Amino acid sequence: MEQVEPEQALERIQEKALEQLVSLLDTRILSDAETMDDCLGLIAEESGRIACEALEKGMARLREGLALLESLESSEEMEGIGGEFAGGSVN
């Protein structure tokens, strides 16, 4: 999976949502301002929903990565403590 900046990801998500919704548009809708507002509202809602899902997935991956990093750091610390006991002197 390619890594992109959050702003770029949001832009791609919004473009994809627009592409999908444009195919559903009837040209008569364009002449009706109220209907256009409703359509734009739906587009905004869907874009927001998709963006939130993407952010939630991204946050979950970040949490997993952070937990892995913390466990690696913890194991390195434990190895360092074990080395001190193994090579330390007894008083």
C-alpha positions in Angstrom: 0.0 0.0 0.0 1.5 3.3 -1.0 1.9 6.0 1.6 0.5 9.5 1.0 0.0 12.6 2.9 -3.4 12.9 4.7 -4.4 15.9 2.6 -3.6 14.0 -0.6 -5.6 11.0 0.6 -8.6 13.1 1.5 -8.4 14.7 -2.0 -8.3 11.3 -3.7 -11.2 10.1 -1.6 -13.3 13.1 -2.5 -12.5 12.7 -6.2 -13.5 9.1 -6.1 -16.8 9.9 -4.4 -17.5 12.6 -7.0 -16.7 10.3 -9.9 -19.2 7.7 -8.6 -21.9 10.3 -7.9 -21.5 12.2 -11.2 -22.5 9.1 -13.1 -25.8 9.2 -11.3 -26.7 12.8 -12.1 -29.5 13.6 -14.5 -28.7 16.9 -16.4 -32.2 18.3 -15.4 -30.9 18.3 -11.8 -28.3 21.0 -12.7 -31.1 23.5 -13.4 -32.7 23.0 -10.0 -30.8 24.9 -7.3 -32.5 23.1 -4.4 -31.8 19.7 -5.9 -28.2 20.7 -6.6 -27.8 21.7 -3.0 -29.2 18.4 -1.8 -26.8 16.5 -4.2 -23.8 18.5 -3.0 -24.9 17.8 0.6 -25.0 14.0 -0.1 -21.6 14.3 -1.8 -20.1 16.1 1.3 -21.7 13.5 3.7 -20.3 10.6 1.7 -16.9 12.2 1.3 -16.8 12.8 5.1 -17.9 9.3 5.9 -15.2 7.8 3.6 -12.6 10.1 5.0 -13.5 9.2 8.6 -13.2 5.5 7.7 -9.8 6.0 6.1 -8.6 8.0 9.1 -9.9 5.4 11.5 -8.0 2.7 9.6 -4.9 4.9 9.5 -5.1 5.5 13.3 -5.5 1.8 13.9 -2.3 1.1 11.9 -0.5 3.8 13.7 -1.5 2.3 17.1 -0.3 -1.1 15.9 3.0 0.4 14.8 3.4 2.3 18.1 2.7 -0.8 20.1 5.2 -2.8 18.1 7.8 0.0 18.6 7.1 0.1 22.3 7.5 -3.7 22.6 10.8 -3.6 20.7 12.1 -0.8 23.0 10.9 -2.7 26.0 12.6 -5.9 24.9 15.9 -3.9 24.3 15.7 -2.4 27.7 15.1 -5.9 29.3 18.2 -7.2 27.3 20.2 -4.3 28.7 19.1 -5.0 32.3 19.8 -8.8 31.8 23.3 -7.9 30.6 24.0 -5.8 33.7 23.0 -8.7 36.0 25.0 -11.2 34.0 28.2 -9.2 33.9 27.7 -7.3 37.2 29.6 -7.8 40.4 28.2 -9.2 43.6 28.7 -7.1 46.8 
